[in-house]
């Protein structure tokens, strides 16, 4: 039996035509690649330029802030100008810088009427409080049993604001009080007394009186109890150099601020 051939013939394979590009299309492709290359190069250059600018600008900013620091010295830390909160303390006052610096560190304060009263005398209770703040005394680290009744004249009011400061000073060996067992809270502090306490509190070496042959001031004489104190205070710039020491001068609030500020500067605690 003969096999009947299908009337359907096989479809001829389609001829794939070769894709060709016109000269214009070829040029556009090349231009596209060139454009991308230029774009990448531009982006890289821009990033480099911006980075250099920012680094240079940051350096200029740091220099600008360094130029306006209070001490006029270069510093990487931004220092904001400290405003004067006291209406009775002009910026021409000799203790202006000391008072303002200590005020913003919580060492000294003012009165409700926005005055500092720089010429007011300082009693021994007030001095103990200021010293405790300047030395950053940590009351919590001291034995509670030693923080009250440390002097006879503190027993009548053991809860007074000055008791912790006075007792802390005694516990640390900065003060001894008087022979009768009193501290003398209401007595005005003298220059000799204050300097001896400050020198001890900040760890200055006080030479023995008998080792000093040349008196540091005209009014300091052999046999005076404060010879070593006067010598140490002068040598460490804790007091302004002068020809006289005036040991019995009752210190004012501005005097105390200057002494504390100078002691803290000498120990590198303040710039």
One Martini backbone bead per residue (centre of mass of N, CA, C, O) as a GRO file, in nm:
protein
  271
    1UNK     BB    1   0.095   0.038   0.025
    2UNK     BB    2   0.076   0.350  -0.031
    3UNK     BB    3   0.215   0.634   0.076
    4UNK     BB    4   0.075   0.933   0.156
    5UNK     BB    5   0.146   1.233   0.080
    6UNK     BB    6   0.174   1.522   0.208
    7UNK     BB    7   0.055   1.840   0.123
    8UNK     BB    8   0.252   1.941   0.332
    9UNK     BB    9   0.506   2.151   0.353
   10UNK     BB   10   0.794   2.248   0.456
   11UNK     BB   11   0.918   2.504   0.623
   12UNK     BB   12   1.120   2.739   0.573
   13UNK     BB   13   1.376   2.871   0.705
   14UNK     BB   14   1.447   3.145   0.867
   15UNK     BB   15   1.603   3.439   0.792
   16UNK     BB   16   1.861   3.594   0.958
   17UNK     BB   17   1.914   3.907   0.998
   18UNK     BB   18   2.151   4.141   1.002
   19UNK     BB   19   2.248   4.372   1.228
   20UNK     BB   20   2.250   4.713   1.164
   21UNK     BB   21   2.428   5.024   1.186
   22UNK     BB   22   2.429   5.332   1.180
   23UNK     BB   23   2.645   5.582   1.200
   24UNK     BB   24   2.473   5.739   1.409
   25UNK     BB   25   2.433   5.508   1.615
   26UNK     BB   26   2.730   5.454   1.668
   27UNK     BB   27   2.794   5.740   1.778
   28UNK     BB   28   2.597   5.733   2.018
   29UNK     BB   29   2.729   5.502   2.171
   30UNK     BB   30   3.002   5.638   2.210
   31UNK     BB   31   2.897   5.893   2.355
   32UNK     BB   32   2.776   5.747   2.599
   33UNK     BB   33   3.041   5.638   2.707
   34UNK     BB   34   3.184   5.910   2.730
   35UNK     BB   35   2.982   6.036   2.927
   36UNK     BB   36   3.020   5.837   3.159
   37UNK     BB   37   3.318   5.891   3.200
   38UNK     BB   38   3.289   6.194   3.264
   39UNK     BB   39   3.094   6.162   3.503
   40UNK     BB   40   3.283   6.000   3.686
   41UNK     BB   41   3.512   6.206   3.691
   42UNK     BB   42   3.344   6.442   3.808
   43UNK     BB   43   3.255   6.302   4.072
   44UNK     BB   44   3.539   6.255   4.183
   45UNK     BB   45   3.630   6.553   4.182
   46UNK     BB   46   3.401   6.662   4.362
   47UNK     BB   47   3.462   6.491   4.612
   48UNK     BB   48   3.749   6.599   4.656
   49UNK     BB   49   3.677   6.898   4.679
   50UNK     BB   50   3.478   6.879   4.917
   51UNK     BB   51   3.672   6.748   5.119
   52UNK     BB   52   3.885   6.973   5.118
   53UNK     BB   53   3.694   7.201   5.204
   54UNK     BB   54   3.597   7.083   5.473
   55UNK     BB   55   3.873   7.057   5.606
   56UNK     BB   56   3.948   7.355   5.578
   57UNK     BB   57   3.696   7.472   5.720
   58UNK     BB   58   3.735   7.330   5.993
   59UNK     BB   59   4.007   7.461   6.052
   60UNK     BB   60   3.901   7.754   6.050
   61UNK     BB   61   3.694   7.720   6.275
   62UNK     BB   62   3.888   7.637   6.496
   63UNK     BB   63   4.057   7.893   6.482
   64UNK     BB   64   3.834   8.092   6.548
   65UNK     BB   65   3.775   7.975   6.835
   66UNK     BB   66   4.066   8.001   6.941
   67UNK     BB   67   4.076   8.323   6.916
   68UNK     BB   68   3.815   8.347   7.145
   69UNK     BB   69   3.944   8.273   7.387
   70UNK     BB   70   4.008   8.384   7.701
   71UNK     BB   71   4.339   8.323   7.672
   72UNK     BB   72   4.431   8.320   7.360
   73UNK     BB   73   4.433   8.011   7.304
   74UNK     BB   74   4.459   7.728   7.160
   75UNK     BB   75   4.151   7.536   7.082
   76UNK     BB   76   3.919   7.263   7.028
   77UNK     BB   77   3.734   7.412   7.222
   78UNK     BB   78   3.437   7.554   7.274
   79UNK     BB   79   3.408   7.889   7.403
   80UNK     BB   80   3.190   8.049   7.592
   81UNK     BB   81   3.093   8.337   7.686
   82UNK     BB   82   3.094   8.474   8.007
   83UNK     BB   83   2.865   8.608   8.190
   84UNK     BB   84   2.779   8.872   8.399
   85UNK     BB   85   2.579   8.845   8.705
   86UNK     BB   86   2.712   9.112   8.827
   87UNK     BB   87   2.646   9.452   8.908
   88UNK     BB   88   2.924   9.490   9.115
   89UNK     BB   89   3.122   9.366   8.865
   90UNK     BB   90   3.346   9.487   8.690
   91UNK     BB   91   3.578   9.426   8.429
   92UNK     BB   92   3.801   9.607   8.603
   93UNK     BB   93   3.832   9.416   8.815
   94UNK     BB   94   4.089   9.234   8.951
   95UNK     BB   95   3.873   8.971   9.011
   96UNK     BB   96   3.696   8.903   8.768
   97UNK     BB   97   3.803   8.638   8.646
   98UNK     BB   98   3.793   8.468   8.904
   99UNK     BB   99   3.492   8.495   8.968
  100UNK     BB  100   3.371   8.391   8.701
  101UNK     BB  101   3.509   8.117   8.694
  102UNK     BB  102   3.401   8.020   8.977
  103UNK     BB  103   3.102   8.053   8.926
  104UNK     BB  104   3.090   7.837   8.678
  105UNK     BB  105   3.203   7.612   8.906
  106UNK     BB  106   3.058   7.656   9.198
  107UNK     BB  107   3.236   7.813   9.419
  108UNK     BB  108   3.076   8.077   9.374
  109UNK     BB  109   2.842   8.327   9.474
  110UNK     BB  110   2.550   8.508   9.524
  111UNK     BB  111   2.287   8.730   9.541
  112UNK     BB  112   1.953   8.801   9.493
  113UNK     BB  113   2.054   9.103   9.379
  114UNK     BB  114   2.304   9.050   9.184
  115UNK     BB  115   2.546   9.025   9.386
  116UNK     BB  116   2.885   8.988   9.526
  117UNK     BB  117   3.049   9.157   9.720
  118UNK     BB  118   3.380   9.198   9.707
  119UNK     BB  119   3.424   9.367  10.003
  120UNK     BB  120   3.339   9.144  10.171
  121UNK     BB  121   3.378   8.965  10.433
  122UNK     BB  122   3.525   8.649  10.544
  123UNK     BB  123   3.438   8.385  10.705
  124UNK     BB  124   3.519   8.066  10.812
  125UNK     BB  125   3.267   7.932  10.702
  126UNK     BB  126   3.274   8.041  10.412
  127UNK     BB  127   3.556   7.941  10.343
  128UNK     BB  128   3.503   7.637  10.372
  129UNK     BB  129   3.297   7.623  10.143
  130UNK     BB  130   3.476   7.729   9.911
  131UNK     BB  131   3.698   7.515   9.942
  132UNK     BB  132   3.525   7.263   9.893
  133UNK     BB  133   3.450   7.342   9.601
  134UNK     BB  134   3.739   7.380   9.482
  135UNK     BB  135   3.824   7.069   9.581
  136UNK     BB  136   3.595   6.868   9.536
  137UNK     BB  137   3.432   6.757   9.774
  138UNK     BB  138   3.349   6.426   9.899
  139UNK     BB  139   3.130   6.356  10.139
  140UNK     BB  140   3.051   6.049  10.092
  141UNK     BB  141   3.363   5.950  10.150
  142UNK     BB  142   3.310   6.032  10.439
  143UNK     BB  143   3.275   5.997  10.761
  144UNK     BB  144   2.987   6.056  10.928
  145UNK     BB  145   3.108   6.090  11.223
  146UNK     BB  146   3.296   6.350  11.113
  147UNK     BB  147   3.048   6.564  11.013
  148UNK     BB  148   3.009   6.624  11.327
  149UNK     BB  149   3.117   6.777  11.606
  150UNK     BB  150   3.431   6.885  11.545
  151UNK     BB  151   3.340   7.138  11.713
  152UNK     BB  152   3.219   7.317  11.968
  153UNK     BB  153   3.070   7.549  11.775
  154UNK     BB  154   2.885   7.305  11.626
  155UNK     BB  155   2.683   7.174  11.840
  156UNK     BB  156   2.436   7.379  11.838
  157UNK     BB  157   2.444   7.340  11.493
  158UNK     BB  158   2.465   7.053  11.312
  159UNK     BB  159   2.275   7.165  11.048
  160UNK     BB  160   2.450   7.354  10.928
  161UNK     BB  161   2.579   7.448  10.619
  162UNK     BB  162   2.899   7.442  10.725
  163UNK     BB  163   2.970   7.173  10.867
  164UNK     BB  164   3.077   6.981  10.641
  165UNK     BB  165   3.315   7.165  10.553
  166UNK     BB  166   3.463   7.187  10.823
  167UNK     BB  167   3.489   6.879  10.882
  168UNK     BB  168   3.639   6.808  10.624
  169UNK     BB  169   3.887   6.987  10.682
  170UNK     BB  170   3.965   6.839  10.940
  171UNK     BB  171   3.988   6.547  10.835
  172UNK     BB  172   4.216   6.642  10.613
  173UNK     BB  173   4.409   6.864  10.772
  174UNK     BB  174   4.354   7.184  10.718
  175UNK     BB  175   4.232   7.215  11.011
  176UNK     BB  176   4.231   7.296  11.382
  177UNK     BB  177   4.184   7.546  11.531
  178UNK     BB  178   4.152   7.621  11.857
  179UNK     BB  179   4.248   7.572  12.182
  180UNK     BB  180   3.924   7.561  12.277
  181UNK     BB  181   3.777   7.393  12.020
  182UNK     BB  182   3.730   7.601  11.810
  183UNK     BB  183   3.671   7.749  11.489
  184UNK     BB  184   3.531   8.028  11.423
  185UNK     BB  185   3.288   8.093  11.217
  186UNK     BB  186   3.266   8.430  11.259
  187UNK     BB  187   3.545   8.470  11.184
  188UNK     BB  188   3.764   8.631  11.013
  189UNK     BB  189   3.968   8.567  10.758
  190UNK     BB  190   4.300   8.545  10.709
  191UNK     BB  191   4.566   8.538  10.511
  192UNK     BB  192   4.741   8.337  10.664
  193UNK     BB  193   4.523   8.124  10.714
  194UNK     BB  194   4.422   8.077  10.425
  195UNK     BB  195   4.693   7.991  10.294
  196UNK     BB  196   4.748   7.744  10.463
  197UNK     BB  197   4.491   7.592  10.381
  198UNK     BB  198   4.526   7.596  10.071
  199UNK     BB  199   4.802   7.458  10.054
  200UNK     BB  200   4.701   7.194  10.177
  201UNK     BB  201   4.455   7.127   9.993
  202UNK     BB  202   4.660   7.140   9.717
  203UNK     BB  203   4.956   7.021   9.786
  204UNK     BB  204   5.160   7.209   9.902
  205UNK     BB  205   5.476   7.294   9.993
  206UNK     BB  206   5.579   7.366  10.330
  207UNK     BB  207   5.820   7.513  10.467
  208UNK     BB  208   6.018   7.537  10.715
  209UNK     BB  209   6.097   7.805  10.898
  210UNK     BB  210   6.408   7.729  10.967
  211UNK     BB  211   6.492   7.709  10.646
  212UNK     BB  212   6.455   8.023  10.635
  213UNK     BB  213   6.661   8.306  10.570
  214UNK     BB  214   6.497   8.461  10.355
  215UNK     BB  215   6.265   8.682  10.353
  216UNK     BB  216   5.984   8.723  10.142
  217UNK     BB  217   5.910   8.974  10.330
  218UNK     BB  218   5.923   9.269  10.505
  219UNK     BB  219   5.682   9.161  10.723
  220UNK     BB  220   5.872   8.911  10.764
  221UNK     BB  221   5.982   8.734  11.056
  222UNK     BB  222   6.154   8.590  11.275
  223UNK     BB  223   5.910   8.367  11.437
  224UNK     BB  224   5.694   8.348  11.247
  225UNK     BB  225   5.443   8.118  11.164
  226UNK     BB  226   5.424   8.217  10.829
  227UNK     BB  227   5.685   8.182  10.660
  228UNK     BB  228   5.628   7.928  10.485
  229UNK     BB  229   5.367   8.032  10.364
  230UNK     BB  230   5.480   8.283  10.222
  231UNK     BB  231   5.685   8.132  10.047
  232UNK     BB  232   5.489   7.937   9.897
  233UNK     BB  233   5.294   8.151   9.784
  234UNK     BB  234   5.507   8.301   9.616
  235UNK     BB  235   5.643   8.065   9.450
  236UNK     BB  236   5.330   7.973   9.340
  237UNK     BB  237   5.142   8.224   9.278
  238UNK     BB  238   4.902   8.269   9.501
  239UNK     BB  239   5.026   8.550   9.517
  240UNK     BB  240   5.086   8.868   9.477
  241UNK     BB  241   5.351   9.032   9.425
  242UNK     BB  242   5.535   9.183   9.696
  243UNK     BB  243   5.672   9.348   9.984
  244UNK     BB  244   5.408   9.248  10.130
  245UNK     BB  245   5.186   9.032  10.323
  246UNK     BB  246   4.967   9.079  10.535
  247UNK     BB  247   4.852   8.842  10.746
  248UNK     BB  248   4.597   9.011  10.899
  249UNK     BB  249   4.423   9.028  10.667
  250UNK     BB  250   4.092   9.060  10.589
  251UNK     BB  251   3.921   8.890  10.374
  252UNK     BB  252   3.766   8.904  10.081
  253UNK     BB  253   3.584   8.778   9.828
  254UNK     BB  254   3.796   8.856   9.611
  255UNK     BB  255   4.044   8.743   9.752
  256UNK     BB  256   3.957   8.446   9.762
  257UNK     BB  257   3.919   8.408   9.462
  258UNK     BB  258   4.215   8.463   9.383
  259UNK     BB  259   4.347   8.238   9.550
  260UNK     BB  260   4.193   7.994   9.434
  261UNK     BB  261   4.261   8.045   9.139
  262UNK     BB  262   4.571   8.032   9.166
  263UNK     BB  263   4.585   7.743   9.282
  264UNK     BB  264   4.442   7.603   9.042
  265UNK     BB  265   4.645   7.692   8.831
  266UNK     BB  266   4.906   7.570   8.957
  267UNK     BB  267   4.751   7.269   8.933
  268UNK     BB  268   4.578   7.256   8.656
  269UNK     BB  269   4.249   7.308   8.710
  270UNK     BB  270   4.292   7.583   8.555
  271UNK     BB  271   4.317   7.839   8.287
   0.00000   0.00000   0.00000
